[in-house]
Amino acid sequence: MKRAIPLLAAILILSAGPLYAIYSVKDSGDWPKDWPQELEPLRKQARTLEGPMLPQLHYAIPFSTREEFEAAWPHILKVKTEGAPIVLRRGPSFWLDGKGDAGVCIHTPPANAVQKNKRAVVPKNAKLHRAWWRADTIYIELIVDGKIVDLNRIPLPAETPIVDERFGEERGK
């Protein structure tokens, strides 16, 4: 009994400390107001995640129809930092939170970080320098299902590095 009291006291003291989440989540697209107006209708179906470090911002947009995605795609490309990659992944995706297997996650630097130059200097092998583009650019993660998000139906910018992670082992193109 004498051992149980200090043990219970220690548990109570330690459990009263602050709890930290890896991401904070908001169930709407809280991206900057100066992004293309054509993205405004997507705010309701999107979610905003902040974290896990710096704190970086991630805007996840699930799509339920091919037409909706294809109409939004050119406007999504407008927010990407020139020279930053597009990362291809398969669903299901953590970012979409179980709301389908097709969508986009726009990853950005912290809100208070100022991008001095909208054009990124791309290292020779961008896929090996992921710390560079993950911390300093606005890049797009495209969650591909082949039906709603179909790579055969959308243009990928010619000068954009494509990092293909759909099949496990990373393959850069």
N, C-alpha and C positions, 0 to 999 in steps of 0.2 A: 504494500500500500504506500509506503514511504517513497518508493521509486516511481510510482504512478503519478504522484502529484507533480514532481518536477518535469516529468515527461509531458504531461498535459499542459503545464504552464509554458513549456518550450513550444509546443505545437500551437498554442493560442497566440503567443508572441510572434512567431514566424508567419502564421497565416494572416496576421493583421497588417503585414507589410503591403506595399503597393503591388498590384498585379500588372504585368505588361503583356499586351497583345503584339503579335508580329505586325499585323495590319489593322488599321482602322478602316471601316467600310461605311460608305454612304450609298443608299439605294437610289441614286440618280447620277446622271453625268454632270459633274461639277467642273467641267473644263472651262477654260477662259472664254470670256464673252467675245473676244476678237477672233475666235475661230469661225470658219464659214457658217453663215446663217442656215445653210442647207442641213447642217447637223443638229439644229435646234430640236426638231421633232424626235430625235433619238435620245434626248436627255432622259425621258421617262423610263425607257427600257434599259438604260445603261446603269452601271454602278461605278463608283469611284473608290479606289483603294489607295491608302497612303501607307508607305513602308516598303520594305522592312528596315531600310537604312536611309539616312540622309535628311529627310524623308522623301523618297521618290513618289510620284503620283502615277497611277495606272487607271486608265479609263476603259472599262470593258463594255463592249456593245454586242449583245447577242442578236442574231438575225433569224427570223423564222421563214422568210421567203427570199428567193433568189433575186426577184425584182427589187425588193427593198435594199438588199445589199449592193446590187449593181448600181442603183441610183446614188447610193451614198459613197461608193468607192472613190470616185474622182475627188470628192471633197475631203475624204479622209487623207488622201495622199497630199493634199495641200498643207497639212499641219506637220508633216514629217520634215525633219531637218534634211536639207539637201546633202546627199552623201551618206546618210545613215541607212542601215539595212532594213530590209523587210525579212522577218523571221517567219518561216512556215512551220506550223505545228498541226497535228491532228487532234480532234476532240476525243473524248470530253476534256475540258480544260478547267483548271482551278479558277481562272479568271471569270468564266461564264457562270460559275456557281450552279451547275446543273440545269441551266436554262437553254439547253440545246448543245449541239456539237459544232456549230458554225458561228463565227463572229470575228471580232477584231478587238485587240487590246492595244491601246496607244500608251506607250510608256514615255514618261517625261522626267526631266530633272526636277529637283525640288522647286516648289512654287516661287521661292525667293531667289533662286539662281537666275542670273541674267545671262542669256546667251549673247555673247559679244558678236558672234558671227553666225548667221543663219546657214552658212555652208560649212559642213564638217570636213576636216582633212582626213581622208580615208587611208588608214594604214594599208600596206600592200596586201596583207592577208587579213581582212576584216574579221573573219570568223575566229581567228586566233587572238584577236584583241577585243574580246567581248567586254572587258572592263571599260574600255574606252567608250564604246557606243552605249553601253548600259548606263553609264553615269553622266555623260555629257551631251546626249542628243535626245531628240524626240524620234523614237523609232516605232515601227508598227509590227505587232505580232498578229499574223493572220492565221486563224484557226479554220482549217480547211476540212470540209466534209465531202467534197466532190459533187454535191447537189446544190446546196445554197451558195456556198463559196466554192466555185469551180474555177480552177486556174486556167482552164482552156477558154473561159469566157471573159476574163478581165485582163486589161493591160497591166504589165509590171514595168515600171520606168526603166529605160535602157541603161542608165548609168548608176542604178541602185544595186548594191551588193544584196544577194539573196542568200540567206542562211537557212538551209533546209534541214529541219529537225523532225520531220514527220515520221521517219522510219527508224527511230532509235539513235543510231550512230549519226553524228552531225555530218552533213554533207554541204559544203558551201559551193555555190555556183557563181 
